[in-house]
Amino acid sequence: MSDIKAQIAEKGTLALGQITAAAELAQLEQIRVSVLGKKGSLSEALKSLGQVPPEERPVLGALANEWKSKIEAALETKKTALEVLAIEASLEKTKLDVTIPSRKPHVGSLHPITTTVRAISKVLGRIGFDVTVGPEIETDFLNFEAVNIPKDHPARDMQDTFFIGPGVVLRSQTSPVQMREMRNQSWPVRILSPGAVYRCDSDATHSPMFHQIEGLWVDRKVSMSDLKGVLDFFAKEMFGTETKIRLRPSYFPFVEPGAEVDVSCMLCGGKNHQCPICKGTGWLEILGAGMVHPRLFELAGYRPDEVTGFAFGMGIERIAMLLHGIPDMRFLFQGDLRFLKQFGVQR
Ligand code: DAH
């Protein structure tokens, strides 16, 4: 009996030693099979119990079971330990540094033309101008005739137009929106209309597609001094409170009288004879304006003896270039991110 006892203890002790030394889960499984498996060493020892006298069997059986549970427990403990080690090792391999700053999500920025339109609309919105838009594909009639530029009128030469079909043009100005609005609603009208316009022209200061914003205010007794007041307010809000405006008589078929409007140079204030933007004149032309021609009221179905109004139209690129000191208009349309990113994320 003591022989078998010793055998069991020896095998058990050996197994425990192996378990302690095991470095991998697979090894542990091998040990389990070699000790506790059907043909395992402990199982074999139990089988040999058949040869011992029956009265000794319970003692030996209990001993063997004791070892069996010891080994099972040791296997389990070691298994858990090895699993933890395996997880730690794999974490070590794919090490994540949660303190590294995350990548900034890519958000685009608004184009300077968009921000300029919004800035202009915001300023004039404060004095009651509502924004409305017209189509870029326009009839010859609305683009020209309805704003008092008949066929063969020399004023058509001022706007080299893309004709895209019989009687259909890419609008060369936003002025047709004046007529669309007046035909759409009765007076009073106080609108702003921004958008793209097209002319067959291309150099550092001209692009075949550019943007304008049209303004129209029609009501009883709107006068030239209202026009000056609105433009003065606009210039001071856009370019700074020191800014002055000046009106020079000019001709546009849809207004009478008509004027070209300058703002005082925001860079040099007229003090630098070599100023790169005003060329030393102290003034920068920014828009055309005037009192709405009675002919337009007739065509719109308004009574010229009942209402008056003023209109103005300005190039948005020019304003954006002045606001941001952009030297070449083409930068605005080249889609170069190095240029566009300078305007930051504004929404
Ligand atoms: N439509 C003119 C142009 O493109 C700009 C303009 C001038 C608009 C005078 C107006 C205005 O409304 O009154 O050159």
Residues whose N, C-alpha, C, O or C-beta is under 5 A from the ligand:
A	BS01	DAH	S172 Q173 S175 G215 F252 V255 G288 A289 G290 A311 F312 G313
